[in-house]
């Protein structure tokens, strides 16, 4: 059964009929209302330019700037995500804020034909680029969905693993997105997050300035770890690299 055929069974009843059959643009649009921009970075994600250069130039350069030259590269990021989620064949995995789906496609290869990789993003331009890449790859267990990270269209306890890399700090309500990630995970489900972190080298007085200018939130060192504990995740561990943190845990 293809990813398109399997998707309706994962969705809340009010969304399942809308997902029957593939969209002509290559992704399934389940976004009810347009989302308000949080700032310059999010607006760039909606542009026509960034999706074209995202995978090869934009994302690696931006990540290197905030992780530092000794921080992990893109291939290592993907490996960290897979390890934090403990992905294996047969898993259903959600890639939240997937952009053009570069990680989603890799996750699809890991979970194999018995598994399913679902990428969710709010940007039409990103998803159009991603849909073209999915079609080119011929992957039949990968599907992209346009949706709201804080109001996901999926049923409770649907996914074995969930990932949100390089996006949580751009959400207007990042902790609501964590609530949703927890909701759609099965018991024992694994989460992987890569997001911003304010280090001691970043003066606290600079935080509101950076956030207002970019729309990018700088989380305190313990905010995401504490948030996962509060949501019932156990074995939470954190790795820091420059102004970036990688955090993973398992739903108890």
C-alpha positions as CSV (number, residue, x, y, z in Angstrom):
1,X,0.0,0.0,0.0
2,X,1.4,3.4,-1.0
3,X,1.9,6.3,1.4
4,X,-1.0,8.2,-0.2
5,X,-3.3,5.2,0.5
6,X,-2.0,4.9,4.1
7,X,-2.3,8.5,5.1
8,X,-6.1,8.7,5.6
9,X,-5.9,6.0,8.2
10,X,-3.6,8.2,10.3
11,X,-5.8,11.3,10.2
12,X,-8.5,12.6,12.4
13,X,-11.9,11.9,10.8
14,X,-12.5,15.5,9.7
15,X,-9.3,15.3,7.6
16,X,-9.3,11.8,6.2
17,X,-11.7,12.5,3.3
18,X,-9.6,15.5,2.3
19,X,-6.6,13.3,2.0
20,X,-8.1,10.7,-0.4
21,X,-5.9,10.7,-3.5
22,X,-2.8,12.7,-4.1
23,X,-2.9,16.4,-4.7
24,X,-1.9,17.6,-8.2
25,X,0.9,19.5,-6.6
26,X,2.4,16.4,-5.0
27,X,1.5,17.0,-1.4
28,X,-1.7,16.9,0.7
29,X,-2.9,20.3,1.9
30,X,-4.5,20.0,5.3
31,X,-3.9,23.6,6.5
32,X,-7.1,25.2,7.5
33,X,-5.9,28.8,8.0
34,X,-2.9,30.7,6.9
35,X,-0.3,31.1,9.7
36,X,1.0,34.5,10.8
37,X,4.7,35.0,10.2
38,X,6.9,35.3,13.3
39,X,9.6,37.3,11.5
40,X,12.2,37.5,8.8
41,X,13.4,33.9,8.9
42,X,10.0,32.4,8.6
43,X,9.1,34.8,5.7
44,X,12.2,33.6,3.9
45,X,11.0,30.0,4.1
46,X,7.9,31.1,2.2
47,X,9.9,32.8,-0.6
48,X,10.5,31.2,-4.0
49,X,14.3,31.5,-3.7
50,X,15.1,29.7,-0.5
51,X,13.5,26.4,-1.4
52,X,15.6,26.2,-4.5
53,X,18.9,26.6,-2.6
54,X,17.8,25.3,0.8
55,X,19.2,21.8,0.8
56,X,22.6,22.5,-0.9
57,X,23.4,26.1,0.3
58,X,21.0,27.8,2.7
59,X,20.5,25.2,5.4
60,X,24.1,24.0,5.6
61,X,25.5,27.6,5.7
62,X,23.0,28.8,8.3
63,X,23.5,25.8,10.5
64,X,27.3,26.1,10.3
65,X,27.0,29.8,11.4
66,X,25.0,28.9,14.6
67,X,26.7,25.6,15.4
68,X,30.3,26.7,14.8
69,X,32.9,25.1,12.6
70,X,33.4,22.2,15.0
71,X,29.6,21.5,15.1
72,X,28.0,18.6,13.2
73,X,27.4,19.0,9.5
74,X,24.2,18.1,7.7
75,X,24.9,14.4,7.3
76,X,25.8,14.2,11.0
77,X,22.6,16.1,11.9
78,X,20.6,13.5,10.0
79,X,22.5,10.7,11.8
80,X,21.8,12.3,15.2
81,X,18.1,12.6,14.4
82,X,18.0,8.9,13.4
83,X,19.9,7.9,16.6
84,X,17.8,10.0,18.9
85,X,14.6,8.5,17.4
86,X,16.1,5.0,17.3
87,X,14.6,4.5,13.8
88,X,14.2,1.0,12.5
89,X,12.3,-0.8,9.7
90,X,8.6,-0.6,10.1
91,X,8.4,2.6,12.1
92,X,6.0,5.4,11.3
93,X,8.0,8.7,11.7
94,X,6.8,12.3,11.6
95,X,9.2,15.0,10.3
96,X,7.8,18.3,11.6
97,X,8.7,21.5,9.7
98,X,10.3,19.2,7.1
99,X,11.1,22.0,4.6
100,X,11.8,20.3,1.2
101,X,11.9,16.9,2.9
102,X,15.6,16.1,2.7
103,X,15.5,14.4,6.1
104,X,12.0,13.0,5.5
105,X,13.4,11.1,2.5
106,X,16.3,9.7,4.5
107,X,13.9,8.6,7.2
108,X,11.9,6.8,4.6
109,X,14.9,4.8,3.5
110,X,15.6,3.8,7.1
111,X,12.0,2.7,8.0
112,X,11.9,0.8,4.6
113,X,8.8,-0.3,2.7
114,X,7.0,-1.5,5.9
115,X,7.4,1.9,7.5
116,X,6.1,5.3,6.7
117,X,7.8,8.8,6.7
118,X,5.4,11.8,6.8
119,X,6.8,15.3,6.4
120,X,4.7,18.3,7.6
121,X,5.4,21.9,6.8
122,X,3.3,25.1,6.3
123,X,5.3,26.5,3.4
124,X,3.8,25.8,0.0
125,X,7.0,26.6,-1.8
126,X,9.1,24.2,0.3
127,X,6.5,21.4,-0.1
128,X,6.4,21.9,-3.9
129,X,10.2,21.5,-4.0
130,X,10.0,18.5,-1.7
131,X,7.2,16.8,-3.7
132,X,9.3,17.0,-6.8
133,X,12.3,15.4,-5.0
134,X,10.0,12.6,-3.6
135,X,8.7,11.9,-7.1
136,X,12.2,11.9,-8.5
137,X,13.4,9.4,-5.8
138,X,10.5,7.1,-6.4
139,X,10.0,6.6,-2.7
140,X,6.6,5.0,-2.1
141,X,6.6,5.3,1.7
142,X,7.2,9.1,1.9
143,X,4.4,11.7,1.8
144,X,4.4,15.4,2.5
145,X,1.5,17.3,4.2
146,X,0.8,21.0,4.5
147,X,-0.3,21.5,8.1
148,X,0.0,23.5,11.4
149,X,2.6,22.3,13.8
150,X,0.4,23.4,16.7
151,X,-2.7,21.7,15.5
152,X,-1.6,18.5,13.7
153,X,-4.3,16.6,11.7
154,X,-3.2,13.2,13.0
155,X,-5.0,10.9,15.5
156,X,-3.5,10.4,18.9
157,X,-0.8,7.8,19.3
158,X,-0.2,7.4,15.6
159,X,3.6,7.6,15.2
160,X,6.6,5.7,16.6
161,X,8.9,8.7,16.4
162,X,8.8,12.4,15.7
163,X,11.5,14.9,14.7
164,X,11.6,18.7,14.6
165,X,15.0,20.0,13.4
166,X,15.9,23.6,13.0
167,X,12.4,25.0,13.3
168,X,11.0,25.0,16.8
169,X,12.5,28.4,17.5
170,X,10.6,29.8,14.6
171,X,7.2,28.8,15.8
172,X,4.9,31.3,17.4
173,X,3.9,28.7,20.0
174,X,6.8,26.2,20.3
175,X,5.5,24.5,23.4
176,X,2.1,23.9,21.8
177,X,4.1,22.1,19.0
178,X,5.8,19.9,21.7
179,X,2.3,19.1,23.1
180,X,1.3,18.0,19.6
181,X,4.4,15.9,19.1
182,X,3.7,14.2,22.4
183,X,0.0,13.6,21.5
184,X,0.7,11.8,18.2
185,X,3.4,9.5,19.7
186,X,2.6,6.0,20.9
187,X,3.7,5.0,24.3
188,X,7.5,4.5,24.2
189,X,7.6,6.8,21.1
190,X,10.8,8.8,20.6
191,X,11.3,12.5,20.0
192,X,14.3,14.3,18.5
193,X,14.6,18.1,18.5
194,X,17.3,20.4,17.2
195,X,16.7,24.1,18.1
196,X,18.4,27.2,19.4
197,X,19.9,27.6,22.9
198,X,21.3,30.7,24.6
199,X,24.8,30.0,25.8
200,X,26.8,31.9,28.4
201,X,28.6,33.7,25.6
202,X,25.2,35.2,24.5
203,X,24.3,38.0,26.9
204,X,20.7,37.8,28.2
205,X,20.2,41.4,27.2
206,X,20.8,40.4,23.6
207,X,18.0,37.8,23.6
208,X,15.0,40.1,23.0
209,X,16.9,42.1,20.4
210,X,17.7,38.9,18.4
211,X,14.2,37.6,18.8
212,X,12.5,40.8,17.6
213,X,14.8,41.2,14.6
214,X,14.7,37.6,13.3
215,X,11.5,36.1,14.8
216,X,13.9,33.3,16.1
217,X,13.5,32.4,19.8
218,X,16.6,31.7,21.8
219,X,15.7,29.0,24.4
220,X,17.4,28.9,27.7
221,X,19.7,26.0,28.3
222,X,17.2,24.0,30.3
223,X,13.9,25.0,28.7
224,X,13.5,22.2,26.1
225,X,14.8,19.5,28.5
226,X,12.4,20.6,31.2
227,X,9.5,20.9,28.7
228,X,10.0,17.3,27.6
229,X,10.2,16.0,31.2
230,X,7.0,17.9,32.0
231,X,5.3,16.1,29.0
232,X,6.2,12.7,30.3
233,X,9.4,12.0,28.4
234,X,12.1,9.9,30.1
235,X,15.8,9.4,29.4
236,X,16.0,13.0,28.1
237,X,19.5,13.9,27.0
238,X,20.9,17.0,25.4
239,X,24.0,17.8,23.3
240,X,25.1,21.4,22.7
241,X,27.0,22.8,19.7
242,X,27.4,26.6,19.5
243,X,24.0,28.2,19.8
244,X,22.3,24.9,18.9
245,X,21.0,22.0,21.0
246,X,20.0,18.5,20.1
247,X,17.5,16.9,22.6
248,X,16.0,13.5,22.6
249,X,13.7,11.4,24.8
250,X,11.3,8.5,25.0
251,X,7.6,8.8,26.0
252,X,7.2,6.9,29.3
